[in-house]
Amino acid sequence: MVLDGTSSRRIRRYLNRFCAWWVNASDTWHYQEFLQWFLEVCWDKSAAEYATALSQLQFNKLHTEISRAGVAA
């Protein structure tokens, strides 16, 4: 997908589904851990950039959810 110029949003969505599938199929992986592992072994710079962006989006989402839970408490 990266090589043929598919849209950034579609690549991130695919990577998100790929990570979610592995996490759901395994009892040992957690989403952020799997994404971090992917970044450590990824040799393609473009793919790593998409994974980094996805990781940042997930971090921001988690931070927002925690902040909202703190306000509600």
URQUIJO-V665383 format. One line per field, one symbol per residue. ss: DSSP state (2 for helix, 1 for strand, 0 for the rest). phi: phi as a letter, one per 20 degrees, with the letter a starting at -180 (. if undefined). psi: psi as a letter, one per 30 degrees, with the letter a starting at -180 (. if undefined). A space follows every 50 residues. Layout:
ss=???
phi=???
psi=???
//
This chain:
ss=00000002222222222222222220000022222222222000222222 22222222222222222222220
phi=.ffenffgffffffffffffffffecededgfffffggffdfeeffffff fffffffffffffffffffffff
psi=eeegglleeeeeeeeeeeeeeeeffkffkleeeeeeeeeefkfkeeeeee eeeeeeeeeeeeeeeeeeeeef.
//
